[in-house]
Amino acid sequence: MTKASVWLATGFGGPEVLSRAEADVAPPGPGEVTIGVRAAGVNPADYKHFAPGQDPGALPLRIGYEVAGVITALGPGTELASGGGRTGDEVIASLVDGGYATALTVPAADVFAKPAGLTFAAAANLLLAGTTAAELLHVTGVAPGDTILVHGAAGAVGASTLQQARALGAHVVGTAAEGDFGLVRELGGTPVSYDAGLAERVRRAAPQGVTAALDTTGSDQAIDASLAVVADRARIVTTAAFGRAAADGFRSVGAANPASGPFRARARSRIIALAAAGELTVPMARTFPLSQAPAALALLRGPHPAGKLALINDN
């Protein structure tokens, strides 16, 4: 049996609870694929996975939900989710268990051909953010001609939302820090700053009115502005402000919504198709060697440049 270098959470807390270890890589059985990992995506869900307050009996935990790499072995009679597949093919896998690794064996149903135009680092960050953005647009019924408000437009989910909304024929007003206005414009949005008076600035940026609001920040300021500018609360959604959603009668998506997981799984093929067609890119902020996974997560938890982070296999 081959070995891989992996990152484990041996306790609950911050990046200091992570340790690197050697683990067996099981050979793929029917319906499984072994991937030599070239890059792992770095997501907030990764550090939430080992956040304080959980059952110690679950430890140690493997970390990382999405990777890009090369097939090193396929189980008997196995095809990828995108069809076909052979040793040496470049692929994306999401959702997986333990992507912070040099190799892993995963269900073939979660493995797709990598779009040729994406680097391994970008491909490893495509699907979690992309499918979340797709769900936000879906539950609010965004259609051609809509003008929508996206909070956190320069973040990972926000950037994907901007591009997917543009592909749908919608116009986007996006909240962002002023230093990230260039990225919002590059991705097709009209940027507005987070400062006091947000609702009025949104109205000035969209004099024709705003039909839907999509929040990725969870801030009261974002929710208050959304409620002020969107008449139909069924067309307001959040990924984070779950208490406000329940109290104010608008929608939320995520782990607590039983429809979110199945929708996002179905959406993966469409997100990959958009990327393959050049309609969806992944802005990258920085890459780290796999050996520096704790540093990458520490950066992600604090203020950091717009764009995604990735771990690159340094073995």
Secondary structure, DSSP 8 states (H G I E B T S, - for coil): -EEEEEEEE-SSSSGGGEEEEEEEE----TTEEEEEEEEEEE-HHHHHTT-SSS-GGG-SEE--SEEEEEEEEE-TT---TTS---TT-EEEEES-S--SBSEEEEEGGGEEE--TTS-HHHHTTSHHHHHHHHHHHHHTT--TT-EEEEETTTSHHHHHHHHHHHHHT-EEEEE--GGGHHHHHHTTEEEE--SSSHHHHHHHH-TT---EEEESS--HHHHHHHHHH-S-GGGEEESS-HHHHHHHT-EE-STTSTTHHHHHHHHHHHHHHHHHTTS----EEEEEEGGGHHHHHHHHHS---SSEEEEE---
